[in-house]
Amino acid sequence: MSPDDAAAPQVKYPFEFDGRWVLRYHVPYSVEHEGRTHRIVATIFAQPSVHGRIQISSAGRPLVEHDDLTPGDTVEITGDPWRVTEVDYRTRIVLERAHA
């Protein structure tokens, strides 16, 4: 292992690319965090205006629900802050890493 490898952040989100994570509509994502598997699902609605919902569960139990998401909102997923950059009806919610 080189010194550069040691300094690299540990990959927690296998679906993240260049600091962005595209959550596809109704596609369940599994993320390991603190020894537990978390299931993350995005839903997008059209009424009264386009907005999204991200539901996080573990062991079949709901843990967190972020609702009424629109671009600019910030959410926390397994301890990491993410900023909503896009919400496309019945397609996707795009997140980017939010810096503290």
VEXPA-876523 format. One line per 5 residues: number of its first residue (from 1); for each residue x, y, z of N, C-alpha, C. Coordinates in pm, whole numbers, plus 50000, padded with zeros to 5 digits. Example, Ala and Ser with C-alpha at 12.3 -4.5 7.8 and 13.67 -1.06 7.14 Angstrom:
REM residues 2
1> 51319,49431,50780,51230,49550,50780,51320,49670,50780 ~ 51285,49775,50708,51367,49894,50714,51290,50003,50787
//
This chain:
REM residues 100
1> 50085,49882,50000,50000,50000,50000,50090,50123,50000 ~ 50065,50215,49911,50143,50337,49903,50086,50440,50000 ~ 50163,50545,50034,50110,50651,50121,49984,50715,50063 ~ 49976,50724,49928,49858,50782,49866,49734,50696,49891 ~ 49751,50561,49891,49639,50473,49916,49587,50491,50059
6> 49676,50509,50153,49636,50526,50293,49557,50654,50313 ~ 49585,50758,50234,49518,50886,50248,49383,50890,50175 ~ 49360,50794,50086,49236,50793,50008,49117,50765,50099 ~ 49004,50832,50076,48887,50806,50160,48835,50665,50136 ~ 48780,50606,50241,48722,50474,50228,48591,50486,50150
11> 48568,50398,50056,48446,50404,49977,48331,50348,50059 ~ 48234,50431,50085,48117,50391,50162,47998,50374,50068 ~ 47997,50451,49961,47887,50449,49866,47939,50397,49733 ~ 47916,50271,49705,47968,50216,49579,47903,50276,49455 ~ 47798,50354,49474,47726,50412,49361,47767,50556,49336
16> 47857,50609,49418,47902,50747,49407,48009,50757,49299 ~ 48002,50863,49218,48102,50887,49115,48132,51036,49112 ~ 48258,51071,49130,48300,51212,49132,48219,51296,49230 ~ 48192,51239,49348,48121,51314,49452,47972,51325,49430 ~ 47919,51256,49327,47775,51260,49299,47717,51119,49310
21> 47595,51112,49357,47526,50985,49372,47388,51001,49310 ~ 47361,50924,49207,47232,50929,49140,47145,50816,49195 ~ 47041,50853,49269,46946,50756,49322,46834,50740,49219 ~ 46828,50625,49157,46725,50598,49057,46590,50573,49125 ~ 46485,50616,49061,46348,50602,49110,46316,50456,49142
26> 46282,50429,49266,46239,50299,49316,46341,50188,49303 ~ 46469,50221,49288,46575,50120,49286,46635,50116,49426 ~ 46628,50001,49494,46685,49994,49629,46838,49986,49625 ~ 46902,50067,49708,47047,50066,49722,47080,50013,49861 ~ 47183,49932,49871,47228,49881,50000,47362,49942,50034
31> 47371,49999,50153,47493,50064,50200,47529,50006,50336 ~ 47653,49966,50353,47701,49916,50481,47748,50036,50565 ~ 47705,50039,50690,47746,50147,50780,47741,50095,50922 ~ 47853,50108,50993,47865,50065,51132,47816,49922,51152 ~ 47855,49834,51059,47823,49693,51071,47680,49655,51036
36> 47602,49749,50987,47463,49722,50949,47442,49755,50802 ~ 47350,49683,50740,47312,49713,50603,47191,49805,50605 ~ 47202,49916,50532,47093,50012,50521,47038,50006,50379 ~ 46908,50006,50367,46842,50006,50236,46792,50148,50211 ~ 46824,50200,50094,46789,50338,50059,46707,50336,49930
41> 46590,50400,49933,46500,50402,49818,46453,50545,49795 ~ 46455,50587,49668,46408,50721,49630,46274,50710,49557 ~ 46185,50803,49589,46056,50814,49521,46042,50959,49478 ~ 45984,50981,49360,45966,51117,49310,45818,51137,49277 ~ 45766,51253,49317,45626,51286,49298,45612,51409,49208
46> 45496,51424,49143,45472,51538,49055,45382,51644,49118 ~ 45305,51608,49219,45207,51700,49275,45242,51735,49418 ~ 45226,51856,49464,45180,51972,49389,45286,52026,49294 ~ 45412,51993,49317,45519,52022,49223,45619,51907,49237 ~ 45714,51897,49145,45808,51786,49150,45893,51793,49277
51> 45892,51684,49352,45971,51673,49474,46000,51526,49500 ~ 46100,51501,49583,46139,51363,49608,46132,51324,49754 ~ 46145,51193,49775,46150,51136,49910,46259,51030,49909 ~ 46342,51030,50012,46443,50927,50032,46409,50856,50162 ~ 46390,50724,50154,46360,50644,50272,46480,50555,50302
56> 46519,50552,50429,46632,50471,50474,46580,50375,50579 ~ 46609,50245,50558,46567,50144,50654,46682,50048,50682 ~ 46670,49974,50789,46769,49874,50824,46696,49760,50895 ~ 46732,49638,50862,46670,49519,50920,46517,49522,50904 ~ 46472,49577,50789,46329,49581,50761,46251,49686,50837
61> 46320,49770,50912,46253,49876,50989,46291,50013,50934 ~ 46193,50102,50920,46225,50237,50874,46308,50311,50978 ~ 46411,50382,50932,46495,50461,51022,46473,50610,51001 ~ 46481,50652,50874,46473,50795,50842,46397,50811,50711 ~ 46319,50919,50704,46252,50954,50579,46273,51103,50555
66> 46334,51135,50442,46353,51275,50401,46247,51301,50294 ~ 46155,51394,50322,46042,51417,50231,46046,51560,50177 ~ 45969,51583,50072,45956,51714,50008,46090,51768,49960 ~ 46176,51680,49908,46310,51722,49864,46307,51792,49729 ~ 46374,51904,49724,46392,51979,49600,46539,52022,49593
71> 46586,52064,49475,46727,52106,49465,46762,52212,49569 ~ 46878,52192,49631,46926,52283,49735,46909,52227,49875 ~ 46818,52131,49893,46800,52069,50025,46922,51985,50060 ~ 46948,51971,50189,47057,51887,50238,46998,51775,50322 ~ 47050,51654,50302,47005,51537,50377,47127,51467,50437
76> 47103,51390,50541,47209,51309,50600,47176,51163,50574 ~ 47272,51091,50518,47255,50948,50492,47371,50876,50557 ~ 47341,50793,50653,47439,50718,50734,47555,50805,50778 ~ 47521,50923,50830,47622,51010,50889,47690,51107,50794 ~ 47661,51100,50665,47725,51189,50568,47624,51288,50511
81> 47663,51416,50500,47572,51515,50442,47577,51514,50289 ~ 47461,51523,50226,47447,51527,50081,47354,51643,50045 ~ 47382,51709,49934,47297,51818,49884,47221,51767,49762 ~ 47092,51792,49759,47009,51755,49643,47038,51855,49532 ~ 47078,51804,49415,47106,51894,49302,47001,51884,49192
86> 46935,51766,49180,46831,51748,49079,46725,51653,49132 ~ 46601,51679,49092,46492,51586,49115,46416,51577,48983 ~ 46427,51462,48917,46362,51441,48788,46246,51345,48806 ~ 46127,51390,48770,46005,51312,48794,46017,51170,48743 ~ 45991,51075,48834,45990,50931,48808,46119,50880,48744
91> 46230,50952,48766,46356,50911,48708,46466,50900,48813 ~ 46495,51013,48883,46610,51011,48974,46613,51130,49067 ~ 46690,51113,49176,46731,51222,49263,46883,51222,49258 ~ 46941,51336,49226,47087,51346,49219,47138,51418,49344 ~ 47234,51354,49410,47295,51411,49531,47441,51439,49504
96> 47493,51540,49570,47638,51564,49567,47683,51580,49711 ~ 47807,51542,49734,47859,51553,49871,47855,51698,49917 ~ 47799,51719,50035,47794,51852,50095,47913,51862,50189 ~ 47983,51970,50182,48102,51988,50267,48061,52064,50391 ~ 48107,52015,50503,48073,52076,50633,48135,52211,50649
//
